[in-house]
Amino acid sequence: VRSAIFPDKGQYQTEKMALRTVLCVLALVAPAIAFTSSTNRLTVVSRTNAPSTMTMKLYDWKRREANEDYSVESGIFTLDNLQGAPGAYKRKTRKGRGIAAGQGATCGFGMRGQKSRAGRPTRPGSEGGQTALYRRLPKYVGKPMGPGHTHTQYNLIKLEELNGCDEGATVSFDSLFEAGSITKSKQKIHKVVGGTEFSAKKLTVQAHAFTASAREAIEGAGGACVTLSKTTNLPVAAE
């Protein structure tokens, strides 16, 4: 039959290859045409002004029973209809109340180990054997007034504690302590601060530091402020 239709064998092979080529092209073009038509349909549907029916799923059974409208077009939020999102508030877990509660028996801490024992299992800052952070950080050596520290701690002497001194006297921390005007101090350096009434006249006050208001009050009453060295306790001008 083949020899009757295609007497030439080469012509038969050529027609066969052409038919295969046509079938392959149709197989590749058909999906593209179908995708284009579906895309056009989706585009047309998206351009319509149909109202949205999107809603949110509720995880709170009490709110589900309220039959509230959670659609996008439900309305405008005002102060009288604002409320927490469903599932935002959860009741605390009751531990040690039986296995039906979900955290009975060992309360979720396991049966063994340091973290399952009563009380605080580890001290604050513990990292389980690793060098803790408070030990890895560098630290200044010495007292807060030593080298490398920027904060200086003074014993504060108020201006009102100088009111009982005689006119024209020389006043220091030692003399005030002997007179009973002030109490003993842990700090070895002293600073005179203002902010209170000052009535003494022509005092020579010796201290390691003065505030601007205290210096103005003392010098305004005819007195003098003598700054002492923090190491030798001698007047700075005499060194």
QUIRAHU-V757402 format. One record per residue. PHI is phi in radians with two decimals (999 if undefined). PSI is psi in whole degrees, 0 to 359 (NA if undefined). NEAR is the number of other C-alpha atoms within 12 Angstrom. Layout:
PHI,PSI,NEAR  PHI,PSI,NEAR
This chain:
999,316,6  -1.08,321,11  -1.22,334,11  -1.31,323,9  -1.41,312,11  -2.02,88,15  -1.11,332,12  -1.68,127,13  -1.17,323,14  -1.15,322,12  -1.13,323,15  -1.11,316,17  -1.12,322,15  -1.14,316,14  -1.13,324,16  -1.14,317,15  -1.17,322,14  -1.13,319,14  -1.11,319,14  -1.11,321,14  -1.10,317,14  -1.10,318,14  -1.11,320,14  -1.13,319,13  -1.13,318,14  -1.11,321,14  -1.13,328,14  -1.42,328,14  -1.42,327,14  -1.04,312,14  -1.07,322,13  -1.11,319,14  -1.14,319,14  -1.13,319,14  -1.12,321,14  -1.13,318,14  -1.17,321,14  -1.18,323,14  -1.11,319,14  -1.11,321,14  -1.14,319,14  -1.11,322,13  -1.12,319,12  -1.15,320,13  -1.19,321,12  -1.20,337,13  -1.47,352,11  -1.28,157,11  -1.71,37,8  -1.24,139,10  -1.15,144,12  -1.36,143,13  -1.98,22,12  -1.23,131,13  -2.25,168,13  -1.91,147,16  -1.44,134,16  -1.72,133,20  -1.85,358,15  -1.81,117,19  -1.18,331,13  -1.20,323,13  -1.28,329,20  -1.12,325,16  -1.29,345,11  -1.36,348,12  1.00,47,12  -1.51,153,19  -1.62,118,20  -2.00,23,22  -1.31,166,17  -1.15,326,14  -1.63,26,13  -1.23,338,16  2.47,195,12  -1.84,138,13  -1.36,128,12  -2.22,177,8  -1.18,338,7  -1.59,350,7  -2.09,8,13  -1.26,140,10  -2.76,163,14  -1.12,151,11  -1.16,147,16  -1.04,128,19  1.55,0,16  -1.28,331,12  -1.94,124,13  -2.20,136,11  -1.21,143,8  -1.15,152,9  -1.41,128,15  -1.61,113,16  -1.69,151,17  1.25,29,16  -2.11,33,15  1.72,160,15  -1.24,339,14  -1.20,334,13  -1.34,348,15  1.68,340,16  -2.36,47,18  -1.51,183,17  1.01,259,18  -1.50,1,20  1.07,23,22  1.50,6,20  -1.74,2,18  1.45,181,14  -1.77,337,13  -2.39,173,11  1.79,164,12  -1.15,325,15  -1.35,354,18  -1.68,354,17  -1.39,165,15  -1.27,150,14  1.49,179,9  -1.25,123,11  -1.25,324,16  -2.31,160,16  -1.37,159,13  -1.06,134,11  1.55,357,15  -1.24,139,15  -2.14,28,15  1.23,35,14  1.81,334,11  -1.23,147,11  -1.02,120,12  -1.18,161,14  -1.11,320,15  -1.20,345,13  -1.66,339,13  -1.45,337,11  -1.34,143,9  -1.24,153,9  -2.34,146,14  -1.31,143,14  -1.67,138,11  1.73,194,10  -1.39,164,16  -1.06,342,16  -1.64,1,19  -1.35,183,15  -1.09,141,13  1.61,348,14  -1.76,141,14  -1.77,342,11  -1.64,128,12  -1.96,129,21  -1.76,121,21  -1.92,157,23  -1.54,124,23  -1.56,133,30  -2.01,120,37  -1.48,154,30  -1.11,326,34  -1.15,340,24  -1.35,352,30  -1.71,357,41  -1.20,336,28  -1.48,1,22  -1.42,153,28  -1.24,153,19  -1.17,133,19  1.40,9,20  -1.46,161,22  -1.74,123,24  -2.05,138,35  -2.52,179,34  -1.12,320,33  -1.12,318,23  -1.20,322,23  -1.17,324,30  -1.20,321,18  -1.17,327,14  -1.39,349,18  1.46,13,15  -1.33,331,22  -2.33,167,24  -1.78,175,18  -1.22,160,19  -2.32,149,18  -1.38,334,11  -1.51,148,20  -1.72,354,24  -2.04,147,30  -2.25,149,33  -2.38,133,34  -1.61,126,38  -2.09,153,30  -1.68,206,24  1.72,355,19  -2.23,172,18  -1.27,141,18  -2.29,121,29  -2.11,355,23  -1.26,154,29  -2.10,139,26  0.94,47,25  -1.59,145,31  -1.85,105,27  -1.74,128,45  -1.91,123,35  -2.73,169,38  -1.46,342,33  -2.81,155,32  -2.38,142,31  -1.40,163,24  -1.11,320,17  -1.21,323,21  -1.20,319,31  -1.13,321,31  -1.15,321,21  -1.21,319,33  -1.19,313,37  -1.24,332,23  -1.20,335,19  -1.60,14,23  1.53,9,20  -1.67,190,28  -2.46,149,26  -1.95,122,34  -1.94,119,28  -1.52,129,28  -1.74,153,27  -1.28,142,21  -1.29,345,23  -1.86,321,14  -1.82,348,14  1.05,25,23  -1.83,155,18  -1.01,138,21  -1.14,324,18  -1.20,335,11  -1.49,350,11  -1.34,NA,11
